[in-house]
Amino acid sequence: MVRYLKASFQFDRLLTHSGEKFYKIFIYFLFLSLVYLLPMNLLIVRESGWRIDFIHQDFIDETPTWDMPAGCRIELDRFFCDINTKTILTHQDVTYIFNGTTADLDLAEKQMIFTEDHIIYSDGKGNQMNSQGYEGFESFNTNSFNLLEDDARIEAFQSFALSVEASFSRYIVLYSVITNTMVNMFIQLTFILLLALVLQLFRFGYQHFMSYIDGVKFVILSMGLPTLIGLFVGLYQPAFGSVFFQLSMGLTVMIVMLKYGKKTLK
């Protein structure tokens, strides 16, 4: 990895690495991609991931018509009820079980189970998530909630939904980081493959020219400087990191070809 990183800044020799194993070059691409995506992934972590609205959107589309179970509250990261009675309510296609237990879990049903110390979500497809306590709630009192009317009640239900989703923040952050990384790696790989295809236009005027695969290797090895540029720009403005990366990537490849191509590829 260190050898390839050094080679990325030796511009006069970038066209001389056609003998390198492709899988090693590809691993180098994955490494640089993770470095380049670091600012955006850090931003995602700081912002607690993307909103995936698996509950909140239901409450926006339609406000529940039911009251919360009386005498319940969320305090000190715990769910308490004055009367130890389980309450089952439904909204859209999700069943909400208040003061429930893990025994109420049915992976074949979409459920949101509020146990004493955490929330369990089942998507009805055999998958479940357990929240990290009730970290999305500062405090919550069902008796006060049930006194609200009209717009205040609508806002309270939506705020409740957001607090529920925030309690699953560790899953949302992980999902957001993985999705961002995979999508951007795919985009960059597509960009590299297209750039290597454009390089084949330089074939005219050369007696011996690199193959398409060697062109891909060359483009990946050219990622060193653009990755650093994208990283530093991204640390200040994450949204512009990819713009500067792709711009500097194209310029690096073209400048190296124009300056050293005739000398190296005879």
C-alpha positions, 0 to 999 in steps of 0.5 A, spaced: 500 500 500 505 504 501 509 503 495 503 504 491 502 511 494 509 513 493 508 511 486 501 515 485 506 521 486 511 519 481 507 522 475 513 520 470 513 513 472 505 512 473 505 509 466 510 504 467 506 499 472 502 495 467 505 489 470 502 489 477 497 484 479 490 487 478 487 485 485 492 489 488 491 495 484 483 494 486 485 493 494 489 500 493 482 503 490 478 501 496 483 504 501 483 510 497 476 510 496 475 510 504 480 515 505 476 520 500 470 518 503 472 520 510 469 527 511 462 525 508 462 519 513 464 523 519 459 528 517 454 522 517 456 520 524 455 527 527 448 528 524 446 521 527 445 518 520 440 520 514 433 520 516 430 513 514 423 515 516 420 508 518 415 510 523 415 518 522 413 518 515 407 514 517 405 519 522 406 524 517 401 521 512 396 520 517 395 522 525 393 516 529 386 516 532 388 513 539 390 515 545 397 513 549 396 508 554 394 512 561 399 513 566 406 511 562 412 515 562 419 515 559 424 517 564 432 516 566 432 512 559 426 507 562 419 506 560 414 506 566 407 505 567 403 506 573 399 499 572 402 493 569 398 492 563 400 491 556 396 496 551 396 494 544 394 499 538 395 499 531 397 505 526 398 504 518 400 497 518 404 497 525 402 494 531 405 498 537 405 494 544 406 499 550 409 495 556 410 489 552 416 484 553 420 480 548 415 475 548 411 479 544 415 479 538 413 476 532 417 477 526 412 475 521 408 482 524 411 489 523 411 491 531 414 496 535 414 494 542 416 498 548 419 494 553 422 497 560 429 498 558 429 498 550 424 498 544 424 492 539 422 494 532 420 488 527 419 489 520 415 483 518 420 480 514 424 476 519 428 482 521 428 486 528 432 492 531 433 493 538 434 500 540 439 503 545 435 504 551 430 510 550 436 515 548 431 519 543 427 521 549 428 526 554 422 525 557 415 523 555 408 523 559 402 519 556 397 523 561 400 530 558 400 527 551 393 525 551 390 532 553 393 535 547 388 537 541 388 539 534 395 541 531 398 540 538 396 533 538 399 532 531 406 535 532 406 531 538 405 525 535 410 527 529 415 528 535 414 522 538 415 518 532 422 522 531 424 520 538 422 513 537 427 513 530 432 517 534 433 511 539 435 507 533 440 512 531 446 506 532 443 502 526 441 508 522 448 511 522 451 504 520 446 504 515 447 511 512 455 510 512 455 503 509 450 506 504 454 512 502 460 508 502 458 503 497 454 508 493 460 512 492 465 507 491 460 504 485 460 511 482 468 512 483 469 505 480 464 507 474 468 514 473 474 510 473 472 505 468 469 510 463 476 514 464 480 508 462 475 508 456 477 515 454 484 513 454 483 508 449 482 514 444 490 516 445 491 509 442 492 513 435 499 515 434 502 510 438 505 504 435 504 500 442 499 502 447 496 500 453 490 495 454 484 497 457 486 493 463 492 497 464 489 503 463 484 502 469 490 500 473 494 507 471 487 511 472 487 508 479 494 509 481 493 516 479 488 517 484 493 519 490 493 526 489 486 527 487 484 523 493 488 528 498 485 534 494 478 531 495 480 529 503 482 536 504 476 540 501 471 535 504 474 536 511 471 544 510 466 543 505 464 535 504 459 536 499 464 539 494 469 533 496 467 529 490 467 535 485 474 537 486 476 529 486 473 528 480 476 534 477 483 533 479 482 526 477 481 527 470 486 533 470 492 528 473 490 523 468 490 527 462 496 531 464 500 525 465 498 522 458 500 529 454 507 530 458 509 523 459 505 518 454 510 519 448 516 518 452 513 512 456 509 509 451 513 508 444 
